[in-house]
Amino acid sequence: MTTRTTASIALGLLLCVGVFAAPDLAQAQASTASSVTCNGATLQGDVTVQPAGETVTAWFEWGTSGSFGNTTAQQTFTSTGQMQLFSQPISGLSENTTYSYRAVASSPSNGTAFGGTLTFTTPSCGGGGGTNIPTATTNPATNVTQNFATLNGFASGNGGNANAWFEWGTSQSLGNATPQQFMGSTGSSYSHTLTLLSPNTTYYYRAVAQGGTNNQLVQGNIQSFTTSFSGQVGTQVFVNTNSATGVNDTFAVLNGYVDPAGTTVSRWFEWGTGGGLGNTTIKLQQSGASVFSQAISGLVPNTTYYFRAVAQNQSGQQFFGNILTFTTTGFGQQVSTNLQATTLLATNVGQTSARLNGLAIQNQNFNQNFNYNYNYSGNTCYVNGAYVPCTTATGGYAQVSGYFEWGSTQSLGNITPSQTIGSAPSLAFFHSLFGLTPSATYYYRAVVTDGVNTARGSIVSFTTGTQTVTVTPPPSRTTVIVGGTGKPALVALSIDRNGACNLRLSSAEYVITYKNISGKLLKDVAIRIVLPEELAFLDTSRGSYTDNDRTVVIALGTLAPNEEGTVRVRGEVIRSAVIGKTTVTTVYLVDTDSATGAQEEVVAYSLNPICEGGVGQSAASFFGGAGFLPDSLIEWLILILLIFALVALARYMYGERRAPDTV
């Protein structure tokens, strides 16, 4: 039988000119502790706060005397105006010891209320296996709608393995059970979502755990919830927190699900390094039932984070998903060069829309177990004991998926749906955004994963409403050319060096060729060449270079039928470039048919692996070639003559110093 000691605080209300005693608007009560073992217990209580909709914070004070001295973590929820149950496990207790505790609750308009003091006594840990008795705590249900509810509990094996589940039903006899969940030997929260419930119906449930030394069964206290009326407004939002993905040293993607039941809600995530969370992601609007994701960055390596999904309806009522955790990886985790992501420039940028472009690269022939060499021919690599073209695959390629992270700041905060993009060496993909704000700057980056490795490209930006190299109307066609020559409807565009090694500390020259093959006069023709971050710009034959986005821009203006031209761009591979990584040099050309006004966009790119170099640019170009050593017989003869000349000069200077002085 459960006993309660109740205490409430009467709040003073200033009415007219007098002070009157108010009715009990906030009450906190402690219930008999459950799951008491020799070193732990679950404190239970309930709170009643009026009016409904108030934010309630509840916790317990406890200790070995009436002055307590300890407090549990605070729990925050929204008042229903009726009694709401809550509980909290405590651990690290001493055996054969009496503990005192009381429930405490507060709300903004009611202040703080304290329940009466109750006690419990821990048993002895002797008798074999007392410390392995599992515990089960029933926590308040969340996301209660007409047909859904999420049951929440806490279970611990107290050093022994345990399974946990819920018993539930429309009476306190319960009668139904959820699937069992393995909890291991340490305590953790767990949840289960009930579906197909009846509207305006009271349901009862409790947490159950079984395990420990003697496979003991323990049960938490019975709690209840009532589903909403059919057609009741403002109480039908369903929220669920899904597992985090893409976790690395400093980054994670939080995932959740919201069903606003025909209304429009704001939804976001709360997250932090403790159960109190403390941080929030950007709040965005949602009107349909769907999953949603938001990325967080700047995290601390080797750290456990807590998070939950949150939604708020138009009446201001908030709904919370269950709290989940993830742990970031350690410092300096090896990033595989076998999978790479390249963020390409946004295209089709309008006032309220844009298309994000990305590229996935799989470097099968640059596995970390391979040896790399460069034979100065421009397109041969030494792989597993044999010379092969750098573009030759030496094995199968994994199935790759890609998506984009984007937002109005470099923290990003949003992700697009993931799409399967194929299993080739290089894979272009895109996603169109709509409903953007005019004249606003947005940031984004490409992300690709093969199920084992995840790679992220660099963050780039675009601004809606204006565009540097394109004009309205939006492009009606986009053609992608992977290295070499391609022939779209109006323009042929090519970039050389595809597959050639880029030697560290050596120069690399790209030749871009374009030709109007349409027989039409083209106007507003512009070319944009984007260099990879591993390539430091040296010079270009045409156009101007902007360092902040590593871009060469050439405004061609008009392009007559059969008119063609070339652009040469040269850069130096930086010392810190990663051997085996494939760099991507991208060329964009936009043109407009002067007769119809239709705009076309052509994209070509060159994939170039980084190979070991070891000499600087000046040495590398001494003989006009890619390396320091001569490439031809004449250059060898010149080198030999230079060496003889240097030796003769050294002997002459040495003889001058040795000659005796004359008198």
URLINRA-V30504 format. One record per residue. N is the residue number from 1. RES is the residue in three letters. OMEGA is omega as a letter, one per 40 degrees, with the letter a starting at -180 (none if undefined). Layout:
N;RES;OMEGA / N;RES;OMEGA
This chain:
1;MET;a / 2;THR;i / 3;THR;i / 4;ARG;i / 5;THR;a / 6;THR;i / 7;ALA;i / 8;SER;i / 9;ILE;i / 10;ALA;a / 11;LEU;i / 12;GLY;i / 13;LEU;i / 14;LEU;a / 15;LEU;a / 16;CYS;a / 17;VAL;a / 18;GLY;i / 19;VAL;a / 20;PHE;i / 21;ALA;a / 22;ALA;i / 23;PRO;a / 24;ASP;a / 25;LEU;i / 26;ALA;i / 27;GLN;i / 28;ALA;a / 29;GLN;i / 30;ALA;i / 31;SER;a / 32;THR;i / 33;ALA;i / 34;SER;i / 35;SER;a / 36;VAL;i / 37;THR;a / 38;CYS;a / 39;ASN;i / 40;GLY;i / 41;ALA;i / 42;THR;i / 43;LEU;a / 44;GLN;i / 45;GLY;i / 46;ASP;a / 47;VAL;i / 48;THR;a / 49;VAL;i / 50;GLN;e / 51;PRO;i / 52;ALA;a / 53;GLY;i / 54;GLU;i / 55;THR;a / 56;VAL;i / 57;THR;a / 58;ALA;i / 59;TRP;i / 60;PHE;i / 61;GLU;a / 62;TRP;i / 63;GLY;a / 64;THR;i / 65;SER;a / 66;GLY;i / 67;SER;i / 68;PHE;i / 69;GLY;i / 70;ASN;i / 71;THR;i / 72;THR;i / 73;ALA;a / 74;GLN;i / 75;GLN;a / 76;THR;i / 77;PHE;a / 78;THR;a / 79;SER;i / 80;THR;a / 81;GLY;i / 82;GLN;a / 83;MET;i / 84;GLN;a / 85;LEU;i / 86;PHE;a / 87;SER;a / 88;GLN;i / 89;PRO;i / 90;ILE;a / 91;SER;a / 92;GLY;a / 93;LEU;i / 94;SER;i / 95;GLU;i / 96;ASN;a / 97;THR;i / 98;THR;i / 99;TYR;i / 100;SER;i / 101;TYR;i / 102;ARG;i / 103;ALA;i / 104;VAL;i / 105;ALA;i / 106;SER;i / 107;SER;a / 108;PRO;a / 109;SER;a / 110;ASN;a / 111;GLY;a / 112;THR;i / 113;ALA;a / 114;PHE;i / 115;GLY;i / 116;GLY;a / 117;THR;i / 118;LEU;i / 119;THR;i / 120;PHE;a / 121;THR;i / 122;THR;i / 123;PRO;i / 124;SER;i / 125;CYS;a / 126;GLY;i / 127;GLY;i / 128;GLY;i / 129;GLY;i / 130;GLY;a / 131;THR;a / 132;ASN;i / 133;ILE;a / 134;PRO;i / 135;THR;i / 136;ALA;a / 137;THR;i / 138;THR;i / 139;ASN;a / 140;PRO;i / 141;ALA;i / 142;THR;i / 143;ASN;a / 144;VAL;i / 145;THR;i / 146;GLN;a / 147;ASN;a / 148;PHE;i / 149;ALA;i / 150;THR;i / 151;LEU;a / 152;ASN;i / 153;GLY;i / 154;PHE;i / 155;ALA;i / 156;SER;i / 157;GLY;a / 158;ASN;i / 159;GLY;i / 160;GLY;a / 161;ASN;a / 162;ALA;i / 163;ASN;a / 164;ALA;i / 165;TRP;i / 166;PHE;i / 167;GLU;a / 168;TRP;i / 169;GLY;a / 170;THR;i / 171;SER;a / 172;GLN;i / 173;SER;i / 174;LEU;i / 175;GLY;i / 176;ASN;i / 177;ALA;i / 178;THR;i / 179;PRO;i / 180;GLN;i / 181;GLN;i / 182;PHE;a / 183;MET;a / 184;GLY;a / 185;SER;a / 186;THR;a / 187;GLY;i / 188;SER;i / 189;SER;i / 190;TYR;a / 191;SER;i / 192;HIS;a / 193;THR;i / 194;LEU;i / 195;THR;i / 196;LEU;i / 197;LEU;i / 198;SER;i / 199;PRO;i / 200;ASN;a / 201;THR;i / 202;THR;i / 203;TYR;i / 204;TYR;a / 205;TYR;i / 206;ARG;i / 207;ALA;i / 208;VAL;i / 209;ALA;i / 210;GLN;i / 211;GLY;a / 212;GLY;a / 213;THR;a / 214;ASN;a / 215;ASN;a / 216;GLN;i / 217;LEU;i / 218;VAL;a / 219;GLN;i / 220;GLY;i / 221;ASN;a / 222;ILE;i / 223;GLN;a / 224;SER;i / 225;PHE;i / 226;THR;i / 227;THR;a / 228;SER;i / 229;PHE;i / 230;SER;a / 231;GLY;i / 232;GLN;a / 233;VAL;i / 234;GLY;a / 235;THR;a / 236;GLN;a / 237;VAL;i / 238;PHE;a / 239;VAL;i / 240;ASN;i / 241;THR;i / 242;ASN;a / 243;SER;i / 244;ALA;i / 245;THR;i / 246;GLY;a / 247;VAL;i / 248;ASN;a / 249;ASP;a / 250;THR;a / 251;PHE;i / 252;ALA;i / 253;VAL;i / 254;LEU;a / 255;ASN;i / 256;GLY;i / 257;TYR;i / 258;VAL;i / 259;ASP;a / 260;PRO;i / 261;ALA;i / 262;GLY;i / 263;THR;i / 264;THR;a / 265;VAL;i / 266;SER;i / 267;ARG;a / 268;TRP;i / 269;PHE;i / 270;GLU;a / 271;TRP;i / 272;GLY;a / 273;THR;i / 274;GLY;a / 275;GLY;i / 276;GLY;i / 277;LEU;i / 278;GLY;i / 279;ASN;i / 280;THR;i / 281;THR;a / 282;ILE;i / 283;LYS;a / 284;LEU;a / 285;GLN;i / 286;GLN;a / 287;SER;i / 288;GLY;i / 289;ALA;i / 290;SER;i / 291;VAL;i / 292;PHE;a / 293;SER;i / 294;GLN;a / 295;ALA;i / 296;ILE;a / 297;SER;a / 298;GLY;a / 299;LEU;a / 300;VAL;i / 301;PRO;i / 302;ASN;a / 303;THR;i / 304;THR;i / 305;TYR;i / 306;TYR;i / 307;PHE;i / 308;ARG;i / 309;ALA;a / 310;VAL;i / 311;ALA;i / 312;GLN;a / 313;ASN;a / 314;GLN;i / 315;SER;i / 316;GLY;a / 317;GLN;a / 318;GLN;i / 319;PHE;a / 320;PHE;i / 321;GLY;i / 322;ASN;a / 323;ILE;i / 324;LEU;i / 325;THR;i / 326;PHE;a / 327;THR;i / 328;THR;i / 329;THR;a / 330;GLY;i / 331;PHE;i / 332;GLY;i / 333;GLN;a / 334;GLN;i / 335;VAL;a / 336;SER;i / 337;THR;i / 338;ASN;i / 339;LEU;a / 340;GLN;i / 341;ALA;i / 342;THR;i / 343;THR;i / 344;LEU;a / 345;LEU;i / 346;ALA;i / 347;THR;a / 348;ASN;a / 349;VAL;i / 350;GLY;i / 351;GLN;a / 352;THR;a / 353;SER;i / 354;ALA;i / 355;ARG;i / 356;LEU;a / 357;ASN;i / 358;GLY;a / 359;LEU;i / 360;ALA;a / 361;ILE;i / 362;GLN;a / 363;ASN;a / 364;GLN;a / 365;ASN;i / 366;PHE;i / 367;ASN;a / 368;GLN;i / 369;ASN;a / 370;PHE;i / 371;ASN;a / 372;TYR;i / 373;ASN;a / 374;TYR;a / 375;ASN;i / 376;TYR;i / 377;SER;i / 378;GLY;a / 379;ASN;a / 380;THR;i / 381;CYS;i / 382;TYR;a / 383;VAL;i / 384;ASN;i / 385;GLY;a / 386;ALA;i / 387;TYR;i / 388;VAL;i / 389;PRO;a / 390;CYS;a / 391;THR;a / 392;THR;i / 393;ALA;i / 394;THR;i / 395;GLY;i / 396;GLY;a / 397;TYR;a / 398;ALA;i / 399;GLN;a / 400;VAL;i / 401;SER;a / 402;GLY;i / 403;TYR;a / 404;PHE;i / 405;GLU;a / 406;TRP;i / 407;GLY;a / 408;SER;i / 409;THR;i / 410;GLN;i / 411;SER;i / 412;LEU;i / 413;GLY;i / 414;ASN;i / 415;ILE;i / 416;THR;i / 417;PRO;i / 418;SER;i / 419;GLN;i / 420;THR;a / 421;ILE;i / 422;GLY;a / 423;SER;a / 424;ALA;i / 425;PRO;i / 426;SER;a / 427;LEU;i / 428;ALA;i / 429;PHE;a / 430;PHE;i / 431;HIS;a / 432;SER;i / 433;LEU;i / 434;PHE;i / 435;GLY;i / 436;LEU;i / 437;THR;i / 438;PRO;i / 439;SER;i / 440;ALA;i / 441;THR;i / 442;TYR;i / 443;TYR;a / 444;TYR;i / 445;ARG;i / 446;ALA;i / 447;VAL;i / 448;VAL;i / 449;THR;i / 450;ASP;a / 451;GLY;i / 452;VAL;i / 453;ASN;i / 454;THR;a / 455;ALA;i / 456;ARG;i / 457;GLY;i / 458;SER;i / 459;ILE;i / 460;VAL;a / 461;SER;i / 462;PHE;i / 463;THR;i / 464;THR;i / 465;GLY;i / 466;THR;a / 467;GLN;a / 468;THR;a / 469;VAL;i / 470;THR;i / 471;VAL;i / 472;THR;e / 473;PRO;a / 474;PRO;i / 475;PRO;i / 476;SER;a / 477;ARG;i / 478;THR;i / 479;THR;i / 480;VAL;a / 481;ILE;a / 482;VAL;i / 483;GLY;i / 484;GLY;a / 485;THR;i / 486;GLY;a / 487;LYS;i / 488;PRO;a / 489;ALA;a / 490;LEU;a / 491;VAL;i / 492;ALA;a / 493;LEU;i / 494;SER;i / 495;ILE;a / 496;ASP;i / 497;ARG;i / 498;ASN;i / 499;GLY;a / 500;ALA;i / 501;CYS;i / 502;ASN;a / 503;LEU;i / 504;ARG;i / 505;LEU;i / 506;SER;a / 507;SER;i / 508;ALA;a / 509;GLU;i / 510;TYR;i / 511;VAL;i / 512;ILE;a / 513;THR;i / 514;TYR;i / 515;LYS;i / 516;ASN;a / 517;ILE;a / 518;SER;a / 519;GLY;i / 520;LYS;i / 521;LEU;i / 522;LEU;i / 523;LYS;i / 524;ASP;a / 525;VAL;i / 526;ALA;i / 527;ILE;i / 528;ARG;a / 529;ILE;a / 530;VAL;i / 531;LEU;i / 532;PRO;a / 533;GLU;i / 534;GLU;a / 535;LEU;i / 536;ALA;a / 537;PHE;i / 538;LEU;a / 539;ASP;i / 540;THR;a / 541;SER;a / 542;ARG;i / 543;GLY;a / 544;SER;a / 545;TYR;i / 546;THR;a / 547;ASP;a / 548;ASN;i / 549;ASP;i / 550;ARG;a / 551;THR;i / 552;VAL;a / 553;VAL;i / 554;ILE;i / 555;ALA;a / 556;LEU;a / 557;GLY;i / 558;THR;i / 559;LEU;a / 560;ALA;i / 561;PRO;i / 562;ASN;i / 563;GLU;a / 564;GLU;i / 565;GLY;i / 566;THR;i / 567;VAL;i / 568;ARG;i / 569;VAL;a / 570;ARG;i / 571;GLY;i / 572;GLU;a / 573;VAL;a / 574;ILE;a / 575;ARG;a / 576;SER;i / 577;ALA;a / 578;VAL;i / 579;ILE;i / 580;GLY;i / 581;LYS;i / 582;THR;i / 583;THR;a / 584;VAL;i / 585;THR;a / 586;THR;i / 587;VAL;i / 588;TYR;i / 589;LEU;i / 590;VAL;i / 591;ASP;i / 592;THR;i / 593;ASP;a / 594;SER;a / 595;ALA;a / 596;THR;a / 597;GLY;i / 598;ALA;a / 599;GLN;i / 600;GLU;i / 601;GLU;i / 602;VAL;i / 603;VAL;i / 604;ALA;i / 605;TYR;a / 606;SER;i / 607;LEU;a / 608;ASN;i / 609;PRO;i / 610;ILE;i / 611;CYS;a / 612;GLU;i / 613;GLY;i / 614;GLY;i / 615;VAL;a / 616;GLY;a / 617;GLN;a / 618;SER;i / 619;ALA;a / 620;ALA;a / 621;SER;a / 622;PHE;i / 623;PHE;i / 624;GLY;a / 625;GLY;a / 626;ALA;a / 627;GLY;a / 628;PHE;a / 629;LEU;a / 630;PRO;i / 631;ASP;a / 632;SER;i / 633;LEU;i / 634;ILE;a / 635;GLU;i / 636;TRP;i / 637;LEU;i / 638;ILE;a / 639;LEU;i / 640;ILE;i / 641;LEU;i / 642;LEU;i / 643;ILE;i / 644;PHE;a / 645;ALA;i / 646;LEU;i / 647;VAL;i / 648;ALA;i / 649;LEU;a / 650;ALA;i / 651;ARG;a / 652;TYR;a / 653;MET;i / 654;TYR;i / 655;GLY;i / 656;GLU;a / 657;ARG;a / 658;ARG;a / 659;ALA;a / 660;PRO;i / 661;ASP;i / 662;THR;i / 663;VAL;none
